[in-house]
Amino acid sequence: MTARLWIALLALSMTAPGAHAAETRWTAAQANAWYAKQPWLTGANFIPADAINQLEMWQAATWDPTEIDRELGWAQTRFGMNTMRVFLHDLAWKEDPDGLKKRMDAFLAIAARHGIRPVFVLFDSCWDPDPKVGPQHPPIPGVHNSGWVQSPGRTELVDPAQDTHFRAYVEDVVGSFANDPRVLAWDVWNEPDNPGGGSYNGEQLAQEKARIVALLPQIFAWARGKHPTQPLTSGVWAGGDWSPANVARLDPIPRIQLEQSDVISFHNYDWPELFEQRVAQLRAYGRPIICTEWMARGAGSTVDTVLPVGRRENVGMINWGLVKGKIQTNLPWDSWERPYTLQQPVVWCHDLMQPDGTPYRAREAEVFRQLRAQPGR
């Protein structure tokens, strides 16, 4: 079967109901019909081991399809994964829009060879608030995620004149792949109410939250205006009860996320019983649920305990981290205050494999494969 025919057939089988309807949120029935066509979703938040952040992954000078192909192959064969959550960056598009889209297309081709359909993330409010194109700094020894950058940067975020750029970025990227069956979904903004994270907490500009409250609904609308056949989402991650009965009492940002997402997504790094509570809160929306960040072993979120809950509840599961690399997310969160420079941690925080593809724990790979082999979706 030719690649072109394969894509055409997949498009017929994966096309979302109402794909060319009005620019409105999918109904719960449409979202559930889409989800019913998917296998049980498992994957990781993906960045190749030789990239410290989104810019280093996507810029032409450091783009490494060979490494990407190797790592996605391991994800497929050793863990049975079928999706990845992959962060883009607005500056990578601004610097080289055609080049970024060509590299996205190449990424999708590699992923498709391994049976993987990614969720692309458009914006992100975590870590360094002052991103810059070009060479990225090396990892800070012993520190978790020491080079990740926000998108957009804080200066651009608070400038209303940048809205033209933000809209062009969203419309061009989503529009270019809106009918591409190799794309699973669009995550429009990662943790938009995060104050920065790690050593960057407290460095937000005063106007940032208000700007995000205003921008987030527009970003959903700009993406919907390109009529994507894939669902849109933005994951809630903090705060109190997320259930519909309490949604009016939530802060504006999580309320927008829950009210605008076609499929509900969330982040949870807690013990399995707390993970179950969050799933129960979100189940009341009557929409598919995908956990787009989980697994922090030292905090109680482990493959052995949480992944089986996701399987039982038919929740898509995308853990943080695939291969130990330059982002150093195998190191615990407390490395921001106490870098692991003299000795390695007893237990990894995130990530599933060593740089050579060896699973961190063979048992974790077995759990992934065993749950994948269970009857049903």
KOLMIRO-276050 format. One line per 4 residues: for each residue x, z, y of N, C-alpha, C, O. Coordinates in steps of 0.001 Angstrom, whole numbers. Each point is the difference from the previous one (the first is absolute). Example, Ala and Ser with C-alpha at 12.3 -4.5 7.8 and 13.67 -1.06 7.14 Angstrom:
13190 7800 -5690 -890 0 1190 900 0 1200 1036 665 -19  -1386 -1385 1069 820 60 1190 -770 730 1090 509 169 1108;
//
This chain:
844 0 -1198 -844 0 1198 878 0 1246 931 799 97  -1212 -1674 845 809 -55 1212 -306 1201 888 -1055 625 -109  2019 -317 1001 -206 1129 919 -1213 -243 886 -763 923 285  584 -2182 154 -1126 -302 881 -1339 216 -704 -930 547 591;
832 -973 -1844 -1234 190 -746 -246 1472 -262 -1137 467 74  2216 280 -386 -144 1438 -238 -568 693 1224 -897 834 -116  1416 -1175 1292 -482 615 1233 -1456 -359 250 -787 847 422  423 -2106 -683 -1381 -420 219 -959 756 -904 -1060 440 445;
1430 -285 -1724 -863 724 -925 -94 1476 364 -1068 604 -92  2197 -28 508 -22 1403 392 -857 211 1231 -686 1015 116  720 -1968 805 -815 111 1199 -1474 47 -354 -761 757 603  349 -1561 -1574 -1400 0 -406 -405 1336 -604 -1109 482 232;
2007 118 -1009 -340 1236 -690 96 1216 899 -678 998 -246  1515 -1055 1301 252 1180 823 -700 -40 1353 51 982 741  -700 -2086 -401 -590 -115 1324 -997 1118 230 -849 276 -847  960 362 1996 -882 1113 314 -1393 -495 296 -160 -1088 552;
-878 1875 -913 -1347 -391 363 -145 -13 1508 541 862 691  -1260 -1823 -193 -203 -85 1437 1263 -280 762 141 441 1141  794 -1170 -1744 1317 -165 608 -67 -663 1362 843 261 858  -1830 -1113 -651 -84 -700 1283 -1226 446 793 -534 -747 820;
105 1965 -1077 -1132 543 742 432 398 1402 1129 -263 414  -2032 893 306 303 421 1366 1174 971 -1 358 559 -1037  230 -369 2202 1189 832 130 -382 1476 -15 170 706 995  -682 -253 -2122 -440 1376 -156 630 597 -1243 516 -700 -872;
-580 2013 828 504 702 -1169 -767 -441 -1247 -1206 -243 56  1907 143 -1165 -669 -276 -1268 -1018 1106 -283 228 1162 337  -1331 -1523 -945 -924 1012 -486 630 702 -1199 961 -495 -589  -1515 1660 236 493 699 -1183 -167 -870 -1241 855 8 -886;
-1956 -760 818 -225 -866 -1162 1059 -1086 -79 485 -308 -1088  -119 -277 2216 1046 -1022 9 1344 590 -422 727 -597 -794  -408 1771 1332 1268 640 -342 60 348 -1483 1031 -199 -642  -2127 715 96 -10 363 -1414 46 -1235 -897 595 38 -1077;
-1216 -1126 1512 71 -1241 -778 1431 -523 -39 466 -480 -1034  232 576 2175 1414 -395 36 823 867 -949 818 -508 -768  -1041 1813 828 808 929 -792 -251 -179 -1489 903 187 -815  -2126 -548 465 -328 -187 -1413 789 -1145 -622 161 -48 -1219;
329 -866 2036 784 -1135 -501 1483 322 -137 762 -787 -562  -353 1947 1077 1419 362 -56 305 789 -1265 -871 709 -503  2080 -814 -18 429 947 -1035 193 1368 651 -26 115 1225  219 920 -2043 381 1286 593 1320 -204 725 971 -482 -585;
-939 849 1854 1132 -297 869 1046 1105 -62 -298 1163 273  1521 -1531 -632 1126 923 105 1172 -741 625 224 -1179 -273  510 1878 1104 1151 -602 652 753 1043 792 -224 1201 -158  1113 -1664 1008 836 878 810 71 -525 1423 -222 -1184 251;
532 2076 671 385 -436 1341 1394 -594 -137 945 678 -401  -838 -1956 740 1202 -744 -375 863 -377 1191 -475 -534 1002  1759 832 -1149 1039 -574 840 1223 -128 -897 311 944 -727  395 -2069 746 1136 -145 -917 1071 1051 278 126 497 1119;
628 -173 -2138 986 1071 93 1071 -269 1053 645 932 479  -450 -2203 -113 1048 -322 970 -522 -113 1432 690 -543 863  -1887 1043 -601 -555 -10 1366 -357 1423 409 -587 748 -782  942 -377 2010 -293 1348 474 -1371 89 645 -556 1091 125;
2 -2233 289 -1311 6 653 -618 -1398 -78 556 -922 -596  -1742 805 1229 -754 -1251 -37 764 -1153 637 -33 -1120 -509  716 1382 1611 730 -1064 674 1134 -519 -870 204 -1210 -100  534 2116 -531 1096 -450 -844 -521 -778 -1213 677 -896 -504;
-1856 1234 49 -580 -763 -1109 -365 -1417 414 262 -946 -743  -867 785 1928 -624 -1273 361 831 -904 888 -282 -1196 62  1305 1710 639 806 -861 860 829 -979 -832 447 322 -1101  -256 -1500 1640 663 -1077 -749 1393 405 -483 389 -335 -1119;
360 1051 1955 1391 318 -336 118 948 -1185 1028 12 -677  -2061 782 417 80 1001 -1069 -1093 -187 -1050 -167 844 -880  -563 -1927 970 -1022 -333 -997 684 -269 -1340 954 -775 -68  -1452 1430 -1018 694 -78 -1284 -1000 -260 -1133 -398 932 -698;
-6 -2182 513 -990 -297 -1045 500 283 -1408 -805 275 -889  2110 -335 664 538 292 -1327 -248 1451 -385 -423 292 -1118  691 615 2053 -239 1420 -254 -1497 270 -173 -399 768 -876  -420 -1397 1707 -1455 174 -104 -493 -451 -1371 -801 688 -631;
1271 -1824 179 -411 -525 -1295 400 962 -1124 -782 253 -917  1984 269 995 476 925 -1034 -882 1260 -45 -423 427 -1074  155 151 2229 -730 1260 35 -1473 -178 -381 -561 848 -694  -67 -1932 1135 -1391 -231 -389 -95 -285 -1502 -996 338 -640;
2032 -960 88 30 -190 -1448 24 1322 -740 -696 166 -1002  1486 772 1484 27 1326 -618 -1368 680 117 -476 620 -952  -151 -742 2125 -1308 625 204 -1009 -514 -1020 -798 765 -541  845 -2060 288 -941 -603 -948 301 423 -1432 -892 459 -713;
2142 -612 290 315 194 -1416 138 1460 -398 -297 355 -1140  744 505 2062 264 1388 -365 -1139 944 350 -142 1065 -600  -682 -1469 1590 -1089 878 421 -1375 -674 -55 -1011 661 237  953 -1944 -540 -1283 -689 -80 -724 -125 1321 -1228 -77 28;
1967 54 1071 -624 -27 1327 -546 -1385 323 513 -1020 -461  -1582 1019 1278 -622 -1264 383 -236 -139 1501 -623 -964 446  1114 1912 325 -91 -112 1458 1203 695 624 722 732 -677  -511 -961 1966 1005 692 807 -571 120 1403 -720 -884 464;
1040 1967 197 -363 141 1416 1260 -290 793 1031 645 -193  -1121 -1630 1097 1196 -548 637 -195 -7 1515 -951 -594 507  1853 1254 206 -95 130 1451 619 -1217 697 1105 -433 -330  -1849 -101 1298 513 -1025 897 462 668 1289 9 1228 87;
370 -2009 906 360 562 1307 -285 -1021 1088 355 -1173 -117  -1003 1640 1176 -379 -936 1068 1214 -618 677 -82 -1131 480  1220 1847 -425 1191 -574 631 631 -1090 -866 584 -948 524  -700 1080 -1848 501 -1072 -872 -788 -1281 245 556 -1097 -52;
-1856 1242 321 -820 -1172 322 341 -527 1404 133 -1208 194  6 2100 764 282 -415 1374 1323 -755 93 114 -983 733  877 1449 -1480 1326 -608 18 10 -1368 -686 698 -916 436  -1480 789 -1515 75 -1218 -810 -1309 -170 -777 -18 210 -1213;
-1077 -585 1885 -1300 -48 -683 -41 -949 -1178 -505 354 -1066  1027 -1546 1242 -29 -951 -1121 895 467 -1145 -354 -136 -1171  1516 685 1520 897 493 -1035 -612 1155 -779 122 55 -1224  -781 872 1923 -635 1111 -698 -1050 -516 -968 -64 452 -1143;
-756 -1390 1585 -1056 -513 -875 582 -750 -1196 -553 68 -1098  1646 -771 1294 653 -672 -1129 527 1029 -996 -98 -196 -1212  656 1289 1723 504 1031 -908 -1153 741 -686 120 391 -1161  -1228 -198 1872 -1177 577 -651 -486 -899 -1132 -345 484 -1079;
318 -1786 1325 -420 -941 -1036 944 61 -1197 -442 -34 -1148  1754 126 1424 968 111 -1086 -188 1310 -763 100 27 -1226  -373 1054 1949 -259 1285 -654 -1214 -108 -914 21 480 -1134  -1077 -1111 1632 -1210 -147 -804 263 -833 -1253 -551 281 -1065;
1384 -1293 1192 330 -818 -1174 758 828 -1041 -276 -95 -1196  1224 899 1652 744 869 -921 -951 991 -660 12 173 -1219  -840 477 2043 -929 1000 -528 -952 -615 -1023 -271 603 -1038  -238 -1803 1330 -944 -651 -914 631 -262 -1361 -673 100 -1026;
1957 -433 1008 682 -217 -1275 6 1257 -861 110 -72 -1223  -231 1220 1874 21 1275 -719 -1382 635 -84 -120 1181 -327  -924 -1954 619 -1364 519 -119 -339 1055 1025 -817 883 -261  1440 -964 1435 -160 1021 1048 -646 -622 1232 438 -1048 473;
-1475 1693 42 -679 -441 1231 128 1116 1031 -562 1075 -209  1270 -1283 1304 295 1088 929 -1114 291 1001 -852 -839 293  902 2053 210 -739 432 1180 990 -32 1157 998 720 -31  -1252 -1535 1048 890 -59 1157 -469 983 1071 -1192 95 291;
2151 637 295 -264 975 1054 446 -601 1331 1142 -439 131  -2036 418 855 298 -661 1275 711 904 1003 971 -422 627  -1442 1663 -465 569 929 984 275 1343 -675 -532 283 -1073  1370 546 1715 433 1254 -616 439 978 1085 748 -369 906;
-1215 1624 -997 333 1011 1003 1000 1041 -488 68 1094 561  705 -1411 -1588 925 987 -564 1462 -291 347 443 -1148 14  289 2230 264 1448 35 174 468 -513 1359 -657 241 1013  1766 -932 -984 679 -329 1253 -930 -789 935 -450 -1088 -358;
160 1627 1552 -956 -654 887 601 -1088 885 -699 -573 835  1983 286 -1008 665 -987 864 674 -1088 -840 1228 -81 -17  -2000 -753 -678 591 -1034 -849 691 -1072 818 -380 -275 1138  1406 -331 -1735 726 -1091 654 324 -1062 -1050 380 322 -1125;
-532 -1574 1501 359 -1085 -906 1522 -81 -107 727 571 814  -265 -1289 -1832 1430 -140 -213 502 947 -1073 -797 571 -744  2109 -395 654 559 884 -1023 -562 1417 115 -136 529 1103  -182 71 -2222 -524 1360 -29 1112 976 -378 938 -362 -711;
-1048 1601 1189 1073 953 -257 26 388 -1473 -1023 -91 -679  2176 522 175 86 423 -1403 -762 1301 -215 -328 693 963  44 -359 -2213 -691 1265 -277 794 1200 492 1230 16 -54  -1958 993 536 635 1274 331 214 747 -1318 -964 225 -733;
2179 157 419 270 613 -1303 -913 1192 -278 -150 898 828  -452 -915 -2010 -774 1138 -479 -1371 171 600 -639 1023 -246  147 -1982 1030 -1260 176 731 -1057 -985 -498 245 -1200 -117  -1412 1739 -167 -1163 -765 -451 -441 -1000 1065 -245 377 1146;
144 -1643 -1520 -593 -1049 841 563 9 1423 -753 54 973  2070 -108 -863 652 205 1298 15 -1227 900 480 74 1131  -1000 -1210 -1615 46 -1205 824 -1318 -714 190 -36 -1073 602  -1058 1646 -1103 -1312 -652 128 -416 -53 1463 333 900 771;
-1055 -1940 -383 -370 -183 1408 -1497 -243 139 -643 -580 -876  112 1040 1995 -1413 -212 297 -252 -1447 432 906 -706 443  -2147 298 -585 -429 -1315 463 -1437 126 508 -914 234 -791  706 -383 2092 984 -343 1023 802 1218 445 -346 1133 -333;
1415 -1371 1085 739 1089 620 -853 674 1058 -955 -589 506  1304 1835 -172 -851 786 900 -113 -602 1397 -1062 85 618  2121 -685 -114 -67 -589 1341 -972 -1162 33 -789 -128 936  843 -724 -1957 -920 -1136 -73 -1432 472 -262 -956 -558 539;
821 1587 -1370 -1327 489 -352 -805 416 1223 -1186 -314 101  1815 1010 817 -754 538 1136 -164 -998 1136 -589 332 1029  1091 -1526 -1190 -84 -1026 1043 -1143 -962 -319 128 -800 -926  -1238 850 1662 -1128 -892 -279 368 -1484 77 -668 -836 -607;
1717 511 1344 411 -1407 90 468 -538 -1351 66 -1214 -192  261 2116 -753 450 -421 -1326 -1154 -393 -923 231 -506 -1098  -1457 734 1532 -1138 -312 -863 -38 -1477 -377 -421 -354 -1101  854 -493 2005 43 -1430 -308 936 -263 -1175 -315 -781 -897;
1460 1438 916 946 -120 -1116 -594 557 -1286 78 -644 -1047  -676 1845 1114 -564 611 -1201 -1071 -909 -609 -45 -190 -1216  -804 -363 2059 -1070 -855 -518 574 -1268 -631 -436 -420 -1072  1408 -181 1738 589 -1226 -535 661 266 -1357 -115 -807 -923;
802 1933 813 650 377 -1261 -1030 156 -1116 158 -573 -1078  -1209 1347 1334 -1030 237 -1014 -670 -1311 -400 -143 -297 -1186  -261 -473 2174 -750 -1221 -306 868 -1040 -705 -483 -716 -878  1740 629 1250 863 -995 -634 315 388 -1438 -99 -828 -905;
478 2085 692 372 428 -1353 -1215 18 -924 39 -581 -1084  -1113 1240 1504 -1181 52 -862 -587 -1395 -173 -385 -389 -1103  320 -365 2205 -563 -1338 -94 779 -922 -917 -583 -847 -676  1894 1008 650 833 -867 -841 -201 253 -1490 238 -890 -816;
-676 2097 455 -149 348 -1417 -1415 471 -336 -223 615 -1043  -729 -905 1927 -1360 514 -160 -686 -502 -1262 -878 676 -536  1266 -1847 57 -609 -572 -1202 980 -90 -1161 -209 -763 -943  1273 1545 1019 1043 -38 -1026 -327 1015 -1093 32 1202 263;
-343 -1645 -1472 -378 942 -1060 1148 876 -463 -218 950 -752  1435 -1247 1184 1144 831 -391 39 1303 772 712 925 -390  -1477 -833 1498 -78 1221 804 -1179 828 -485 -1114 -511 -110  1349 1787 -181 -1072 872 -475 -845 535 1146 -1229 -40 -71;
1872 546 1135 -738 654 1084 905 118 1217 1203 -252 -67  -1819 647 1189 716 250 1251 -205 1454 407 -1134 453 153  2223 269 21 -27 1365 533 391 -126 1469 1165 -243 315  -2123 405 575 247 -403 1386 905 968 759 700 -415 924;
-698 1710 -1300 868 949 727 280 1194 -897 -927 674 -452  2192 -413 195 399 1145 -802 41 1267 840 723 78 993  -1509 918 -1404 -5 1326 630 39 -82 1525 934 508 620  -1925 -1134 -16 21 -181 1461 -21 1303 789 381 18 1170;
-822 1077 -1796 -7 1293 688 1171 884 -403 -31 1208 235  1058 -1790 -837 1199 761 -323 808 222 1284 228 -954 743  210 2186 -465 769 251 1219 1442 -484 -57 786 303 898  -430 -1039 -1923 1352 -535 -134 612 317 -1333 539 -880 -673;
-618 2140 285 501 409 -1296 1444 433 34 792 -497 800  -450 1437 -1685 1377 446 -137 583 513 1292 -615 818 685  1787 -1287 -351 675 452 1208 -561 -652 1258 460 296 1103  -1456 -1186 -1252 -581 -671 1167 -1306 636 465 -581 -451 987;
107 1488 -1674 -1202 680 455 214 541 1414 1051 563 306  -2040 -739 535 90 486 1368 581 -988 975 122 308 1186  248 -1512 -1657 582 -993 900 -1005 -1068 435 384 -994 617  -1651 1189 -929 -1010 -946 449 -148 40 1518 159 1051 620;
-458 -2186 -40 -360 -44 1412 -1434 474 160 -806 -94 -925  502 597 2096 -1309 619 223 -1158 -966 -231 -1082 415 -414  1303 -1698 679 -1102 -966 -58 -220 -571 -1394 -968 -729 -212  1835 1039 -738 -28 -709 -1281 -1325 145 -742 -570 -1001 -434;
72 2219 280 -1203 192 -802 -1183 -751 595 -756 -654 -718  602 753 2023 -1122 -699 645 119 -1508 -178 -1001 -689 -198  2208 188 268 197 -1441 -178 -381 -413 -1420 -637 -1035 -194  1024 1837 -801 -321 -352 -1385 -1504 71 -230 -563 -840 -702;
-82 1829 1282 -1465 80 -111 -648 -1268 534 -982 -486 -562  1527 -46 1639 -552 -1231 572 399 -1239 -797 -800 -923 -156  2040 899 -350 516 -1189 -676 -507 -174 -1422 -257 -1123 -433  109 2221 -296 -290 -115 -1423 -1271 -806 -283 35 -871 -870;
-1150 1114 1556 -1174 -842 -272 239 -1468 353 -538 -893 -655  1342 644 1689 294 -1378 363 816 -698 -1089 -225 -1173 -299  1163 1897 -285 826 -602 -1051 -865 -360 -1204 156 -1074 -581  -1062 1967 210 -952 -358 -1056 -761 -1273 382 -168 -902 -820;
-287 842 2067 -789 -1163 434 839 -1273 34 -471 -1058 -416  1709 1144 905 866 -1185 35 256 -518 -1418 -40 -1206 -245  300 2121 -675 226 -420 -1382 -1268 -610 -596 57 -1037 -660  -1196 1681 893 -1261 -531 -540 -336 -1363 597 -641 -828 -646;
1073 605 1865 -280 -1272 651 647 -1179 -692 -385 -1144 243  1361 1396 -1099 640 -1081 -762 -659 -193 -1366 484 -783 -817  -1575 1487 570 -802 -143 -1221 824 145 -1279 -55 -876 -863  815 1962 723 796 136 -1232 -888 189 -1223 -1038 658 62;
1462 -1240 -1160 -681 215 -1275 444 1307 -648 -509 374 -1057  1455 322 1684 483 1280 -504 -591 1125 867 -270 -208 1183  74 1379 -1761 -555 1109 776 1008 590 977 1211 -139 -169  -1738 799 1192 797 730 978 -144 1494 -258 -1041 468 -461;
2103 272 767 -47 1448 -163 1011 644 929 869 -679 548  -979 1982 -372 1010 840 645 -206 1396 -552 -1105 538 67  2150 52 -610 -148 1196 -813 11 1305 762 896 252 806  -1906 589 -1063 -12 1359 545 1010 833 -781 253 -253 -1178;
316 1244 1846 1079 737 -658 51 1484 352 657 765 -706  -1329 -336 1772 100 1392 439 -1357 462 524 -920 -799 173  815 2088 74 -1221 536 583 -907 629 -1039 358 130 -1171  -1536 255 1627 -941 712 -851 -804 -910 -893 454 -1077 -385;
-1649 1516 57 -895 -693 -914 -260 -1431 472 -445 -216 1127  725 -755 -1993 -183 -1413 349 -1368 -539 -396 -269 -1179 228  -585 1974 -796 -1262 -491 -551 -927 -509 1106 152 391 1158  -1113 -1261 -1502 -923 -533 1015 -738 1089 763 -298 -171 1182;
1 1282 -1834 -723 1073 673 801 608 1135 -571 596 913  1901 -742 -958 866 609 1016 662 -1022 909 733 375 916  -979 -1667 -1153 765 -1028 706 -173 90 1516 941 -296 737  -2102 690 -260 -223 86 1445 849 1080 645 220 -27 1210;
262 983 -2005 826 1085 539 1494 -282 -101 812 797 468  -451 -1899 -1062 1409 -352 -104 537 -492 1335 -765 -389 881  2084 409 -738 621 -593 1184 -324 -1495 39 -339 -588 -1027  442 -27 2209 -413 -1408 114 732 -952 -939 -619 -918 -539;
1924 1111 328 752 -975 -800 -452 -12 -1458 -325 -1077 -500  284 2208 -217 -507 -82 -1375 -1452 -450 -73 -403 -635 -975  -378 954 1985 -1387 -472 5 -50 -1525 79 -785 -636 -703  1620 55 1556 68 -1467 90 457 -585 -1337 -567 -984 -476;
1592 1589 -127 519 -507 -1271 -1096 -36 -1066 -155 -997 -706  -593 2077 596 -1034 83 -1033 -1182 -909 300 -632 -521 -919  330 328 2198 -1162 -805 361 297 -1492 34 -925 -810 -52  2203 430 138 357 -1409 110 561 -596 -1291 -26 -1220 -164;
523 2028 -739 660 -521 -1194 -1009 -601 -975 -1045 589 -276  1377 -1775 -241 -833 -611 -1033 104 781 -1306 -1009 293 -641  2233 40 254 239 904 -1120 683 1234 562 818 -98 915  -1150 1250 -1456 544 1253 506 1389 233 -590 200 -118 -1209;
749 448 2072 1327 369 -496 409 1334 600 -472 398 1065  1359 279 -1776 433 1322 455 1385 294 -541 485 -665 -915  147 1688 1505 1312 484 -448 -152 1437 -461 -743 774 604  1441 -412 -1671 -62 1368 -478 1252 314 -810 302 -673 -985;
419 1702 1412 1210 430 -685 -156 1415 -565 985 722 -157  -2225 -330 -147 -300 1360 -423 -112 124 -1511 145 -971 -743  -409 2210 313 -264 296 -1404 -1217 -777 -482 -835 -393 815  714 161 -2119 -1103 -834 -509 -1389 523 351 -909 -796 234;
725 2104 -193 -1318 521 328 -395 -337 1439 -1176 -233 278  2151 205 643 -290 -386 1378 -200 -1508 110 -808 -465 804  1541 -297 -1608 -229 -1439 -67 -1441 -272 -434 -675 -849 581  208 1565 -1596 -1375 -184 -471 -1007 343 1089 -1019 -679 125;
1277 1703 655 -918 359 1088 -113 -1132 1015 -1095 -315 465  2219 -291 -128 -29 -1105 960 -776 -1194 -563 -775 -631 718  981 329 -1981 -737 -1108 -614 -1497 287 45 -794 -893 294  406 2129 -583 -1421 361 28 -585 -166 1400 -1125 -475 152;
1884 864 867 -483 -178 1376 -239 -1467 329 -999 -350 628  1924 -505 -1058 -72 -1421 333 -984 -758 -881 -520 -1037 411  257 1537 -1616 -916 -676 -914 -1383 -150 623 -721 -947 -313  350 1864 1183 -1338 -19 594 -236 -1203 903 -1147 -287 342;
2206 -426 55 -192 -1204 811 -499 -1179 -830 -459 -998 554  546 1106 -1865 -503 -1062 -860 827 -1270 31 -512 -1083 -283  1781 1204 623 907 -1144 82 1196 197 -928 275 1127 -412  440 -2201 76 1219 162 -793 1003 896 722 31 67 1229;
779 612 -2020 995 926 551 1374 -376 -536 179 -209 -1200  789 125 2110 1391 -251 -368 863 1067 670 -63 181 1216  861 516 -2004 968 936 560 1279 -780 270 718 -369 -930  -435 121 2202 1120 -870 354 1311 749 227 1024 -624 277;
-1042 1951 -390 1239 787 -51 -261 1250 -807 -959 729 256  1824 -482 -1242 -29 1238 -774 1359 142 -684 852 -879 133  -648 1940 -841 1192 370 -753 1082 603 881 795 -705 622  -793 2031 -590 1078 806 577 217 1132 -996 -691 1019 39;
1642 -1208 -915 109 858 -1176 109 1472 374 -649 843 -619  1455 -523 1618 185 1392 378 -1212 637 635 -82 1226 84  -877 -2045 374 -1225 518 605 -1141 89 -1003 -1097 436 350  1340 -844 -1596 -1027 100 -1030 -693 -1298 -343 -851 -28 -889;
1198 -1055 1577 -609 -1298 -273 930 -780 -920 995 -571 446  -1329 551 -1735 891 -594 -989 -724 -1061 -819 -1229 -41 -52  2018 -812 -582 -557 -1041 -864 -783 621 -1142 -1085 -478 -334  1607 1526 -266 -620 611 -1170 -1375 586 303 -877 -6 -863;
680 513 2078 -1229 734 302 -994 -774 857 -1208 133 -196  1690 -940 1144 -908 -648 950 -420 -1393 -455 -1162 -374 157  2095 -400 -721 -355 -1359 -408 -1150 -18 -1014 -865 -869 109  807 1785 -1091 -1157 -10 -903 -1329 255 716 -1035 -517 -419;
1058 1305 1486 -1232 217 765 -437 -1305 662 -1183 -341 -6  2139 -380 573 -329 -1283 593 -586 -965 -1012 -941 -732 306  1493 728 -1510 -526 -884 -1048 -1418 385 -367 -878 -858 -101  653 2150 -100 -1335 478 -374 -1039 -312 1071 -1139 -346 -317;
1533 469 1590 -928 -195 1105 -42 -1444 492 -727 -311 943  1501 -573 -1576 74 -1408 403 427 -144 1458 -538 -820 744  1502 1622 -360 597 -64 1340 1287 -809 -97 847 302 -840  -682 -1313 1671 1263 -721 53 1114 940 425 -208 846 870;
1404 -980 -1476 1069 965 203 1296 -708 391 591 -721 -803  -156 938 2055 1230 -604 516 907 1135 469 -191 543 1088  1173 -190 -1906 869 1130 334 1064 -404 1028 250 -1183 232  364 2200 371 1097 -328 917 1282 -211 -793 459 876 -734;
98 -2058 905 1354 -270 -443 118 -588 -1383 -618 477 -952  1435 -1540 849 249 -644 -1288 1435 269 -463 207 664 -1016  783 -1175 1756 1402 122 -397 761 827 1040 -135 -227 1202  912 1159 -1661 861 790 886 914 -942 791 687 -840 -582;
-685 986 1910 796 -913 804 315 573 1362 86 1216 176  86 -2113 795 469 402 1332 -997 875 750 396 729 909  -1683 -783 -1265 -925 877 722 121 1449 -479 -440 912 700  1031 -682 -1885 299 1346 -486 -1230 884 -126 67 1203 252;
-1200 -1802 -645 -1201 820 -140 -41 755 -1325 -978 691 -287  2021 -812 -518 128 903 -1140 349 1408 463 -214 966 -732  752 -846 1948 369 1312 533 -1239 731 512 -909 -640 528  852 1957 -672 -1158 763 459 -168 -44 1517 928 -306 748;
-2158 628 -325 -307 6 1428 858 1003 776 311 -232 1168  72 1337 -1800 768 1001 741 1404 -477 352 739 707 686  -362 -1904 -1149 1311 -534 367 98 -316 1486 1102 -165 525  -2264 78 175 54 -184 1458 682 1194 659 695 -158 1004;
-889 1348 -1562 632 1202 546 1279 370 -750 929 562 580  -892 -885 -1890 1150 380 -838 428 -1223 -813 -411 -144 -1151  1216 -723 1722 394 -1219 -714 695 304 -1329 759 961 -120  -1041 -1804 -866 586 153 -1329 1320 -763 -47 97 -1066 -607;
907 1629 1254 1295 -663 73 1008 538 -1016 908 -721 -415  -1065 1971 18 950 594 -935 -434 -167 -1448 841 -115 -891  -2137 101 653 -501 -183 -1359 -1373 -648 43 -716 111 995  358 -781 -2065 -1294 -663 -94 -1095 1019 -319 290 1058 -559;
-1533 -1361 903 -1092 930 -306 -222 128 -1500 319 -904 -772  -866 2034 380 -314 212 -1411 -1081 -973 -449 60 -540 -1105  -1057 317 1974 -1126 -888 -313 -146 -1031 1106 36 348 1180  -199 -1604 -1544 -285 -1034 991 -1367 245 637 -918 511 -642;
803 -880 1901 -1295 34 677 -809 -1245 -391 -1012 112 -692  1453 -1291 1130 -669 -1261 -304 914 -879 -878 1053 430 -469  -1505 -1675 273 734 -1060 -707 -69 189 -1521 -68 1119 -508  88 -2264 -199 -190 -7 -1443 1223 -439 -793 99 291 -1192;
848 -998 1847 1123 -563 -752 1325 183 712 68 101 1225  976 -63 -2023 1368 -50 490 291 -1421 502 -754 -923 -308  1827 735 1070 321 -1349 508 207 -1052 -1085 -124 -1193 277  437 1602 -1502 181 -976 -1082 -1282 -255 -781 18 -703 -1011;
-1137 1272 1474 -1273 -215 -657 -346 1016 -1066 -1081 -76 -583  1963 1028 307 -300 1048 -968 -1051 950 577 182 497 1111  -1268 -232 -1826 -986 956 527 630 1368 258 831 470 -776  -1237 153 1867 460 1356 302 -340 933 -1152 827 813 -416;
-2052 -932 -102 -406 696 -1217 -669 -1023 -907 -974 -637 400  1477 474 -1596 -590 -959 -932 -1465 326 -255 -815 -903 -189  479 2188 184 -1379 404 -261 -942 -540 1072 -1137 -350 -315  1571 271 1557 -873 -529 1047 -360 -1457 -281 -1159 -390 138;
2135 -406 -526 -281 -1394 -337 -982 -81 -1167 -880 -861 -15  1028 1758 -964 -919 15 -1137 -1424 323 439 -951 -610 -488  798 1562 1403 -1337 368 481 -656 -1184 696 -1169 -295 -247  1910 -382 1113 -544 -1188 660 -482 -1012 -1041 -1123 -497 86;
1968 196 -1062 -354 -1027 -985 -1152 446 -895 -863 -811 -335  832 2075 -55 -1063 483 -858 -1357 -32 698 -1005 -390 -594  988 800 1846 -1260 -41 748 -449 -1424 239 -1197 -288 -33  2147 -615 275 -340 -1408 160 -616 -569 -1264 -872 -865 69;
1321 1346 -1229 -467 -543 -1282 -1365 547 -424 -581 -483 -971  68 1476 1681 -1296 551 -376 -1102 -1040 156 85 -856 881  -1115 911 -1718 -1112 -960 118 -672 110 1361 28 1053 638  -623 -2139 -209 -677 -31 1292 864 -658 1041 1020 -610 -321;
-1429 732 1587 699 -660 1077 1394 548 154 745 -446 872;
//
